[in-house]
Amino acid sequence: MFHNFIAFTGIFVISSTLPLAWLATFEAMKAGILWLLVAAVFAGIATLGYAFGVLSHARSVSGYGDGNSAWMGFVPIANLFLLFKKPEQDDGGRSTIRILGNIGGVIFGLLLLALGQGITKAGDQMISDMAERAGSDPTLQSLSITAMIDTQGLKFALRQMATEVPSQNVNETTTLLRVEADDETLRYVYRVETNALELPASMRTALTRHNCGYEAISAVIQAGATVEHVYRRSDETELGIVTINREVCAALEPEPQAQLQPTEAEITAMIEASPAGEMYRALKGYYPSEAEYFRTSIITLLNGGSSEEEAFSKMLTVGAVIRRRHAGNLRTAPDQSLIAILLSQRQIISAFDDNPTLCNRVVMFGAGAIPEDDRPRVVALLDSAKLLYRAMYEGEQSPIQRTPATDDDWSKLIAEFYDAGGTDSELDLVMQPDIQDALLCSSMLRFLRVLTDANFAGADRLRAEMVTARECPIFCV
């Protein structure tokens, strides 16, 4: 009887090892023999099932005299009754050797059960780890996707991929909202917190290279899918779309080899020639320590692997930090310096009054919103950063003590605004700018003209407040 128990537990141990075969799934997929692995596993299951059936039948014959109770071997709890049923033909011997043998057999069988349980638990963990690794390993993802395309078709694979990607933060300014499968197009939709007019060319190139080279994505591209990355601003306006397909990947030029890190002299020359060059020169003249901080930040970014375009894009943030440190000094700057800043703002905005959409963006976000192609129109005006830092420096070194602007000051300015042809709706736009309103540009220009030309007592207090409040727009370059 107890040799039957050992046989049962032995079959249990062998069956617990069968799931370990699935660990070879991806290797089989690579070799194109996944079907053989599946067939082998099912053959093993069938063989063990047959052996278990033969053993159950033999135990039924031994215990009950026929095979009609063999079914009990496949039913939990009932199989224990079948297993330990006393044989009908029992010689009744109870020798010490037999008793010890039976006890040893039970212990050995229990050890086999424990071994089977351990193998099952370890196998489950290994398979779980493999599945987790498959979710992050591009090669395994590619194999899985390719197999899905071969068996279910491209459209099904794209739908499956879309459902498996959750909404997530890509970085501090970019959020992946959703992934859509539209026929043979896989579309990624993003929201970006930015003031830029369009996606930088470097970002388009980097995204294309990544998708064409990333095995999990290139698998569907090579199968004929189109991958779209749709970027929208927070106001739902379109920032740009990057479309990638087989033709785009085939036409992609080889990635340039990494260049040696630039020397400090080369970095200084880059800064001087960049859009941030004028600000850097102004800082060197009035705040040398801030100029060094600005230069060091650029060097850190470039040495950290950022491209020149990426580094100078990030310098907008560094420049804003520097301006905020000294913006309070504008409240105590000489009035003539404040007027010079306002005149410069007017000139830059006026340069784009023939394009209300672009002009509105310049009003809201400053010179940083001016596209590279349009910068020659205002290149002579962008020296205005020097006016800003000079006024900050003067306000710090020789402060003009002013009281805050009064309601009477504002009343006088508003009256002059109306006298100059301004309307209530224009004044509302100045106080609460709406970038979508076509009148924002002209309204702001009218207000700045009135503010610059005002000569009543207290007008300088208003100019100090407005310049301090608007130190970033126009000068964010």
C-alpha positions in Angstrom: 0.0 0.0 0.0 2.7 2.4 0.9 4.6 1.9 -2.3 1.5 3.3 -4.0 1.7 6.4 -1.7 5.3 6.9 -2.8 4.3 6.5 -6.5 1.6 9.1 -6.1 3.9 11.6 -4.4 6.6 10.9 -7.1 4.1 11.8 -9.8 3.2 14.9 -7.9 6.9 16.0 -7.8 7.4 15.4 -11.5 4.2 17.3 -12.3 5.3 20.3 -10.2 8.4 20.6 -12.5 6.3 20.9 -15.7 5.5 24.6 -15.3 9.3 25.3 -15.2 9.3 24.6 -18.9 7.5 27.9 -19.5 10.7 29.7 -18.4 12.1 28.8 -21.8 9.2 30.6 -23.6 11.2 33.5 -24.9 14.1 31.4 -25.9 11.7 29.2 -27.8 10.2 32.3 -29.4 13.6 33.5 -30.5 14.3 30.1 -32.1 10.8 29.9 -33.6 10.0 26.6 -31.8 7.4 27.9 -29.3 4.9 25.4 -30.7 7.3 22.6 -29.9 7.6 23.8 -26.3 3.8 24.0 -25.9 3.5 20.5 -27.4 6.1 19.1 -25.0 4.4 20.6 -22.0 1.0 19.2 -23.0 2.5 15.8 -23.8 4.1 15.8 -20.4 0.7 16.6 -18.8 -1.0 13.9 -20.7 1.7 11.3 -19.8 1.5 12.1 -16.1 -2.3 12.0 -16.3 -2.2 8.6 -17.9 0.3 7.3 -15.3 -1.9 8.7 -12.5 -4.9 7.0 -14.0 -3.1 3.7 -14.3 -2.0 3.9 -10.6 -5.5 4.9 -9.5 -7.0 1.9 -11.4 -4.5 -0.5 -9.8 -5.2 0.9 -6.3 -9.0 0.5 -7.0 -8.5 -3.1 -8.0 -6.3 -3.7 -5.0 -8.6 -2.1 -2.5 -12.1 -2.8 -3.9 -11.6 -5.7 -6.2 -12.4 -3.8 -9.4 -11.4 -0.6 -11.2 -14.7 1.2 -10.7 -13.3 3.4 -7.9 -10.4 4.7 -10.0 -12.1 8.1 -10.3 -11.4 8.7 -6.5 -7.8 9.3 -7.4 -8.7 12.5 -9.2 -10.9 13.9 -6.4 -9.2 15.7 -3.4 -9.8 14.0 -0.1 -11.4 11.0 -1.8 -8.0 10.2 -3.2 -6.7 9.7 0.3 -9.3 7.1 1.0 -8.4 5.3 -2.2 -4.7 5.6 -1.4 -4.8 4.2 2.1 -7.6 1.6 1.5 -6.5 -1.7 2.9 -5.9 -4.3 0.1 -8.5 -7.1 -0.1 -5.7 -9.6 -0.3 -3.7 -8.8 2.9 -1.5 -11.5 4.5 -2.0 -9.7 7.8 1.8 -9.8 8.5 2.9 -7.2 11.0 6.6 -7.9 11.3 8.9 -5.3 12.7 10.7 -4.9 9.4 7.4 -4.3 7.5 6.2 -1.8 10.1 9.5 0.1 9.9 9.3 -0.1 6.1 5.8 1.4 6.1 6.9 4.2 8.4 9.9 4.9 6.3 7.7 4.9 3.2 5.3 7.4 4.7 8.2 9.7 5.7 9.8 9.5 2.3 6.4 10.2 0.6 5.9 13.2 2.9 9.3 14.5 1.9 8.4 14.1 -1.7 5.2 16.1 -1.1 7.2 18.9 0.6 9.7 18.9 -2.3 6.8 19.2 -4.8 5.3 22.1 -2.9 8.7 23.8 -2.8 9.3 23.3 -6.5 5.8 24.7 -7.3 6.3 27.8 -5.1 9.8 28.5 -6.6 8.4 27.9 -10.1 5.6 30.4 -9.6 8.1 33.0 -8.4 10.4 32.4 -11.3 7.6 32.7 -13.8 6.3 35.9 -12.1 9.8 37.4 -12.3 10.1 36.4 -15.9 6.7 38.1 -16.7 7.9 41.2 -14.8 11.2 41.3 -16.7 9.3 40.8 -20.0 7.4 44.0 -19.2 10.7 46.1 -19.1 13.0 44.2 -21.5 12.7 45.6 -25.0 13.9 42.3 -26.6 11.3 40.2 -24.8 8.6 42.8 -25.5 9.6 42.7 -29.2 9.4 38.9 -29.3 6.0 39.0 -27.6 4.6 41.6 -29.9 6.0 39.8 -33.0 4.3 36.6 -31.8 1.0 38.5 -31.2 1.2 40.1 -34.7 1.9 36.7 -36.3 -1.1 35.0 -34.5 -3.6 37.8 -34.0 -2.7 40.4 -36.6 -1.2 43.9 -36.4 -4.4 45.8 -35.5 -5.1 43.4 -32.6 -1.5 43.9 -31.4 -1.8 47.7 -31.5 -5.1 47.6 -29.6 -3.5 45.4 -26.9 -0.4 47.7 -26.6 -2.7 50.8 -26.3 -4.6 49.2 -23.4 -1.4 48.3 -21.5 0.1 51.8 -21.3 -1.4 53.9 -18.4 -1.5 57.7 -18.2 1.8 58.9 -16.6 4.1 61.8 -16.0 7.0 61.7 -18.5 8.9 64.6 -16.8 8.2 67.8 -14.9 6.4 69.4 -17.9 5.1 66.5 -20.0 2.2 64.1 -19.2 1.2 61.1 -21.4 -2.6 61.4 -21.3 -3.4 58.2 -23.3 -2.5 55.8 -26.0 -4.9 55.2 -28.9 -5.0 52.4 -31.5 -6.7 53.7 -34.7 -6.6 51.1 -37.4 -2.9 50.6 -38.1 -1.8 53.7 -36.2 -0.6 53.8 -32.6 -1.1 57.3 -31.2 0.5 58.7 -28.1 -1.2 61.9 -26.8 0.7 64.2 -24.5 0.0 67.5 -22.6 3.0 69.8 -22.3 3.3 72.8 -19.9 5.3 75.1 -22.2 5.3 78.5 -23.9 7.2 77.3 -27.0 5.6 77.8 -30.4 6.6 74.4 -31.7 8.5 71.2 -30.9 12.2 71.7 -31.1 13.8 69.9 -34.1 16.2 68.2 -31.8 13.3 66.7 -29.8 11.7 65.4 -33.1 14.9 63.8 -34.2 15.6 62.2 -30.8 12.1 60.8 -30.5 12.3 59.4 -34.1 15.6 57.7 -33.3 14.3 56.2 -30.1 11.2 54.7 -31.7 13.1 53.4 -34.7 15.7 51.8 -32.5 13.6 50.6 -29.6 12.8 47.0 -30.3 9.4 46.9 -28.7 8.2 49.9 -30.9 10.2 49.1 -34.0 8.5 45.6 -34.1 5.1 47.2 -35.0 6.7 49.8 -37.2 8.5 47.2 -39.3 5.2 45.3 -39.4 3.6 48.3 -41.2 2.2 50.4 -38.3 2.5 54.2 -38.0 3.4 55.6 -34.6 2.2 59.2 -33.9 3.2 61.3 -30.9 0.8 64.2 -30.5 1.8 67.1 -28.3 -0.7 69.6 -27.0 -0.3 72.6 -24.8 -2.4 72.9 -21.6 -4.9 75.1 -23.5 -5.4 72.2 -25.9 -3.7 74.0 -28.8 -1.4 71.8 -30.9 2.3 72.0 -30.2 3.4 69.5 -32.8 3.0 65.9 -34.1 5.8 63.5 -34.8 4.9 60.7 -37.2 7.1 57.6 -37.6 6.8 54.7 -40.0 9.0 52.3 -42.0 9.9 55.0 -44.6 10.9 57.5 -41.9 13.1 55.0 -40.1 14.7 53.9 -43.4 15.5 57.5 -44.2 16.9 58.3 -40.8 20.6 59.3 -41.0 23.1 57.5 -38.8 23.4 59.1 -35.3 26.5 61.3 -35.2 29.4 60.1 -33.1 29.8 61.7 -29.7 32.0 64.7 -29.8 34.6 65.6 -27.3 33.4 67.9 -24.5 34.0 71.6 -25.4 36.6 73.6 -23.7 35.7 76.4 -21.4 36.9 78.9 -24.0 34.6 77.3 -26.6 31.7 77.3 -24.1 32.2 81.0 -23.5 32.2 81.7 -27.2 29.0 79.6 -27.5 27.3 81.6 -24.8 28.4 84.9 -26.4 26.9 83.8 -29.7 23.7 82.3 -28.3 20.3 84.0 -27.7 21.4 84.2 -24.1 24.6 86.1 -25.0 23.2 89.5 -24.5 22.0 88.6 -21.0 25.3 87.1 -20.2 27.2 90.3 -21.2 24.8 92.4 -19.2 25.3 90.2 -16.1 29.1 90.5 -16.5 28.8 94.2 -16.5 26.5 94.6 -13.5 26.4 91.2 -11.6 29.7 89.4 -12.3 29.0 86.6 -9.7 25.6 85.9 -11.4 27.4 85.8 -14.8 29.7 83.2 -13.4 26.8 81.2 -12.0 25.1 81.4 -15.4 28.3 80.2 -17.2 28.9 77.4 -14.7 25.3 76.2 -15.2 25.8 76.0 -19.0 29.1 74.1 -18.6 27.4 71.6 -16.2 24.6 71.0 -18.7 26.9 70.6 -21.6 29.3 68.3 -19.8 26.4 66.3 -18.6 25.5 65.3 -22.1 23.0 68.0 -23.1 23.2 69.3 -26.6 23.9 73.0 -27.1 20.2 73.6 -28.0 19.0 71.7 -25.0 21.4 73.5 -22.6 20.4 77.0 -23.8 16.7 76.0 -23.6 17.2 75.1 -19.9 19.1 78.4 -19.4 15.7 80.2 -19.6 15.0 78.7 -16.2 18.4 79.8 -14.8 17.9 83.3 -16.2 14.5 83.5 -14.4 16.1 82.5 -11.1 18.7 85.2 -11.5 16.1 87.9 -12.4 13.9 87.0 -9.4 16.9 87.5 -7.1 17.1 91.1 -8.2 13.7 92.1 -9.5 12.8 93.9 -6.2 15.5 96.5 -7.0 13.4 97.7 -9.9 11.0 99.4 -7.5 13.8 101.7 -6.4 15.4 102.3 -9.9 15.6 105.8 -11.4 12.5 106.8 -13.4 14.5 107.3 -16.6 15.7 103.7 -16.5 12.1 102.5 -16.0 11.0 104.6 -19.0 13.8 103.1 -21.1 12.7 99.6 -20.2 9.0 100.3 -21.1 10.0 101.9 -24.4 12.0 98.8 -25.2 9.0 96.6 -24.4 6.8 98.7 -26.7 9.3 98.4 -29.5 9.5 94.7 -29.3 5.8 94.2 -29.2 5.2 96.7 -32.0 7.6 94.7 -34.2 4.9 92.0 -34.4 1.6 94.0 -34.3 1.0 92.8 -37.9 0.7 89.2 -36.6 -1.8 89.3 -33.6 -1.3 85.6 -32.7 2.5 85.9 -32.4 2.2 89.4 -30.9 -0.1 88.0 -28.2 2.4 85.3 -27.3 5.2 87.9 -27.1 3.0 89.9 -24.7 2.3 86.9 -22.5 5.6 85.1 -22.6 8.3 87.5 -23.7 11.0 87.5 -26.4 11.5 83.8 -25.7 8.3 83.2 -27.7 9.7 84.8 -30.8 10.6 82.0 -33.4 14.2 81.9 -34.6 13.2 83.0 -38.1 11.5 86.1 -36.8 14.3 87.2 -34.4 16.1 89.3 -37.1 13.1 91.7 -36.9 14.0 92.6 -33.3 17.8 91.7 -33.1 18.6 95.4 -32.5 16.1 95.6 -29.7 17.2 92.5 -27.8 20.0 94.5 -26.2 17.2 95.5 -23.8 18.4 93.0 -21.2 21.2 95.4 -20.5 18.5 98.0 -19.7 16.9 95.6 -17.2 20.0 94.7 -15.3 21.3 98.2 -15.3 18.0 99.4 -13.7 18.2 96.6 -11.1 21.8 97.5 -10.4 21.0 101.2 -10.0 18.0 100.4 -7.8 20.4 98.4 -5.6 23.3 100.8 -5.5 21.4 104.2 -5.5 17.9 103.4 -4.5 15.1 106.0 -5.1 12.8 105.7 -2.2 9.2 105.6 -3.4 5.9 105.0 -1.6 3.6 102.4 -3.2 1.2 103.5 -6.0 -2.1 104.9 -4.7 -5.6 104.5 -5.9 -5.4 108.1 -7.1 -2.3 107.3 -9.2 -4.2 104.5 -10.9 -7.3 106.7 -11.4 -5.2 109.3 -13.2 -3.5 106.7 -15.4 -6.9 105.1 -16.3 -8.3 108.5 -17.2 -5.3 109.2 -19.5 -5.8 105.7 -21.0 -9.4 106.5 -21.9 -8.3 110.0 -23.3 -5.9 108.1 -25.6 -8.9 106.1 -27.0 -8.8 103.1 -24.7 -12.0 101.2 -23.9 -13.3 99.2 -20.9 -12.7 95.9 -22.8 -9.1 96.9 -23.6 -8.5 97.8 -20.0 -9.9 94.5 -18.9 -7.5 92.7 -21.3 -4.5 94.6 -19.8 -5.5 93.7 -16.3 -6.5 90.1 -17.2 -4.7 89.1 -20.4 -6.4 86.5 -22.7 -3.9 85.1 -25.2 -6.9 84.1 -27.4 -8.2 87.6 -27.8 -7.1 89.3 -31.0 -7.1 92.7 -29.2 -4.6 91.8 -26.5 -1.6 93.1 -28.5 -3.1 96.5 -29.5 -4.5 97.0 -26.0 -1.2 96.3 -24.3 0.6 98.7 -26.7 -1.9 101.5 -26.0 -1.5 101.0 -22.3 2.3 100.9 -22.4 2.3 104.2 -24.5 0.1 105.9 -21.9 2.2 104.5 -19.0 5.5 105.6 -20.6 4.3 109.1 -21.5 2.5 109.9 -18.2 4.1 112.8 -16.4 1.7 113.4 -13.4 2.9 113.2 -9.9 3.1 109.5 -8.9 3.4 108.3 -12.5 6.9 107.0 -11.6 5.4 104.8 -8.8 3.1 103.2 -11.4 6.0 102.6 -13.8 8.0 101.0 -11.0 5.2 98.6 -10.1 4.5 97.6 -13.8 8.2 97.1 -14.7 8.6 95.0 -11.5 5.5 93.0 -12.4 6.6 92.5 -16.0 10.3 91.9 -15.6 10.0 88.4 -17.1 7.8 89.0 -20.2 9.8 90.6 -23.0 13.1 89.9 -21.3 12.8 86.1 -21.0 15.5 85.5 -23.7 
